[in-house]
């Protein structure tokens, strides 16, 4: 691809139909935020609200994500947010391997262009892709790790706390760790 800006990458992707999701989505959800952010958040795939608006994390999970960012001492306009998939899987089903394979070169390019200090992976699919692991998020969450030149912090997906209130406090703690990392209090 060799794009030097997010705008070039977005234009390159265009109205993507490289997999079947291009035929079922309403809007391609490229990503949004500060193009050279210290923090990049990577989710799984757009949901219904995101598919309609063309922006990641705009529903209830997005509202909670904004609160979590506040715990870390940052705001949405200071981060870059992207997903493993750029299109909503029908019925919010899990991403399929062939969809991930087609779409993740775009995520890799977004990471390269943004060049964040830390990548926060939200949920299983993002964590498995970024860390190249099959380990569940329950084992990996809340611990900073290094992948290449990036620090990675796997956390539960904010939507998980909407359905399971016990994960809410865990997420608040994990975003507190992110804030301490950004303040230089932890390596």
Residue, then its C-alpha position, 0 to 999 in steps of 0.5 A: x500500500x505504501x500510504x503516508x497518511x490516513x487520508x491516503x489509506x482511506x482513499x485506497x480502501x475506498x468503498x471496499x468489497x474485498x470480502x462479502x461484508x462490503x455487500x452487507x454493511x451500510x457504511x465502511x468504518x475506517x477509524x477516527x481520531x488524532x492521526x499521530x496519537x500516543x494511544x491507539x485503541x483497536x476494537x473488533x468490528x463496527x456494531x449497528x450504531x457504528x455502521x450507521x454513523x461511520x465512526x467507531x464506538x458511538x453507541x453505549x460501548x462508546x459512551x463507556x469508552x469515553x468514561x474509561x479514557x477519562x480514567x486514564x486522563x485523556x479524551x477521545x480527541x487525543x487517541x486514534x480508534x480503529x477496528x480489526x474489521x472495517x465493516x459490520x458483520x451481519x447480526x454482530x456475529x464474530x469476524x470470520x478468518x477470511x474477513x480478518x485476513x482481508x481487512x487486517x492489512x489496513x489495520x497494520x497500515x493504520x498502526x504504521x501511520x499513526x505510530x502510537x506509543x501504546x496500543x490498547x486492544x479491546x476484547x478477544x479479536x483485537x488482542x489475538x490479532x495484535x499479540x498473535x496469540x490464541x490466549x483468551x482476553x481473561x488471561x491477558x488483560x491488564x498486563x502491559x506487554x511489548x510487541x516490536x516497538x509498541x507497548x500493548x495493553x489488552x483489556x476487555x471490550x467496553x461492551x462486555x461491561x454493559x452485559x457483565x457489570x463485574x467487568x466494569x471495575x476491571x476495565x476502570x482499573x486497566x484504564x488506570x494502568x494506561x493513565x499511569x503508563x502515559x504519566x511515566x509511572x510504569x514502564 
